[in-house]
Amino acid sequence: MQGVIRFLQEGNNMSVIEKMQEIVANEQAAKINGVLVDLFTASAVVQIYDQVNDANKAKMQDMSAEKLANVAYKLMGAA
């Protein structure tokens, strides 16, 4: 429950990646910048983020939730 409260309190200060990591940690969907992100999508994005190099991590931190989801689904389809 504390994670959910922290997510709501710090929501505006967290990056999209951090918000997705919170979704995975809380095992609960949440809205990110007005877009509802489910656990499956957040988990896929976080797993990809954890495996890429630092240059790509920096690029991912600048992406919107929609763009991150699209990239994650494309990479999962290619696997």
C-alpha positions as CSV (number, residue, x, y, z in Angstrom):
1,M,0.0,0.0,0.0
2,Q,2.9,2.4,0.7
3,G,4.1,1.9,-2.8
4,V,0.7,3.0,-4.2
5,I,0.7,6.1,-2.0
6,R,4.3,7.0,-3.0
7,F,3.3,6.5,-6.7
8,L,0.4,8.9,-6.3
9,Q,2.4,11.5,-4.3
10,E,5.5,11.5,-6.5
11,G,3.8,10.7,-9.7
12,N,4.7,14.0,-11.3
13,N,8.3,13.9,-10.4
14,M,8.9,10.3,-11.6
15,S,10.0,9.4,-15.1
16,V,7.9,7.1,-17.2
17,I,10.3,4.2,-16.6
18,E,10.2,4.8,-12.8
19,K,6.4,4.8,-13.0
20,M,6.5,1.5,-14.9
21,Q,8.8,0.0,-12.4
22,E,6.3,1.0,-9.7
23,I,3.5,-0.7,-11.6
24,V,5.6,-3.9,-11.7
25,A,6.5,-3.6,-8.0
26,N,2.9,-3.0,-7.0
27,E,1.5,-5.6,-9.5
28,Q,-1.3,-3.1,-10.3
29,A,-2.1,-1.1,-13.4
30,A,-1.9,2.7,-13.2
31,K,-2.2,5.7,-15.4
32,I,0.9,7.4,-16.7
33,N,0.3,10.8,-18.2
34,G,-3.3,9.9,-18.8
35,V,-2.6,6.5,-20.4
36,L,-3.6,3.4,-18.5
37,V,-0.6,1.0,-18.4
38,D,-1.3,-2.6,-17.5
39,L,1.1,-4.9,-15.6
40,F,2.0,-7.0,-18.6
41,T,3.1,-3.9,-20.7
42,A,5.0,-2.4,-17.8
43,S,6.7,-5.7,-17.1
44,A,7.8,-6.0,-20.7
45,V,9.1,-2.4,-20.8
46,V,11.0,-2.8,-17.6
47,Q,12.6,-6.1,-18.6
48,I,13.8,-4.6,-21.9
49,Y,15.0,-1.5,-20.1
50,D,17.1,-3.6,-17.7
51,Q,18.8,-5.4,-20.6
52,V,19.7,-2.5,-22.9
53,N,23.0,-0.6,-22.7
54,D,23.3,2.9,-21.1
55,A,22.9,4.8,-24.4
56,N,19.6,3.1,-25.1
57,K,18.4,3.5,-21.5
58,A,18.9,7.2,-21.9
59,K,16.8,7.1,-25.1
60,M,14.1,5.1,-23.4
61,Q,13.9,7.6,-20.5
62,D,12.9,10.3,-23.0
63,M,10.1,8.2,-24.6
64,S,6.4,8.4,-23.8
65,A,4.4,5.5,-22.3
66,E,2.8,4.8,-25.7
67,K,6.2,4.8,-27.5
68,L,7.7,2.5,-24.9
69,A,4.8,0.1,-25.2
70,N,5.1,0.0,-29.0
71,V,8.8,-0.7,-28.9
72,A,8.3,-3.4,-26.3
73,Y,5.6,-5.2,-28.3
74,K,7.7,-5.0,-31.5
75,L,10.7,-6.5,-29.7
76,M,8.6,-9.2,-28.1
77,G,7.2,-10.1,-31.5
78,A,10.7,-10.4,-33.0
79,A,11.9,-12.7,-30.2
